[in-house]
Amino acid sequence: MENERRHYDAEFKREALRLLETSGKRVEELARDLGIHASLLWRWRRKARAVGPGEEAFPGQGKRLSAEDEVERLRRELEQVKLERDFLKKAAAYFAKESR
């Protein structure tokens, strides 16, 4: 049987850390209750503390934060709109010249 890696979503990780803070259980005990290895819980806790409050500690697998995604999307959209605007300016100038 192959050893497959299990992946946990950001919501599960945040909830596990919230339980760790509020339940009063030791890391090893909570990890056993959740069916995960204690080292995972320690790693998630260290990562959440390193990132700090108000920031996303678990953005996903190589994915950027949603604000960065939005900025990138808006930049692409702006570039497309500029190209369309320039084309329409040239077309309007061409037809204005032709109608004289």
Order of alpha helices (4+ residues) and beta strands (2+ residues): alpha-alpha-alpha-alpha
